[in-house]
Amino acid sequence: MQPPYRSLSRALTVILLLVLAGTVICFICVVAAKPWEPLTEFYLLGPGGRAEGYPSTLKVGEPAEVIAGIVNREGGTVVYEVAVAVGGVSADGWGPVVLGDGERAERVLTFTPQGAGGQKVEFFLYRQGEDMPYRSLYLPVNVRE
């Protein structure tokens, strides 16, 4: 005859394994049932094509460059436009950019600050037919005389 704690131990082990298996099955169901969310990647790179070296200090009238990138993960073809504003004043733009699902495009954008002081260089991504920006990015820039 086995001591009572061994049969209790086996019962608890079986229950624990069933709970663990149920948890794994529930997790798989939740992950599989989660709806896919379409999105667009919009990013800026420094002149070397890396996420560094962004222009941060410029002189008035000195042009600066960044690389803007768009990756379409919307599930279909989308037409984009990029608008740039320096201190609220429109600058270089890009578009229309037609990208199929999974396609990527990059382009060098140039901006030139016209006034001194701290300024925000804003990059707005629009989808065709929409008045409000879909995505936006900005770079703070200190502009000297």
Secondary structure, DSSP 4 states (H G I P E B T S, - for coil): ---HHHHHHHHHHHHHHHHHHHHHHHHHHHHHHSPP--EEEEEEE-TTSSS-----EEETT--EEEEEEEEEESSS-EEEEEEEEETTEEEEEEEEEEE-TT-EEEEEEEE---S-EEEEEEEEEEETT-SS-SEEEEEEEEEE-
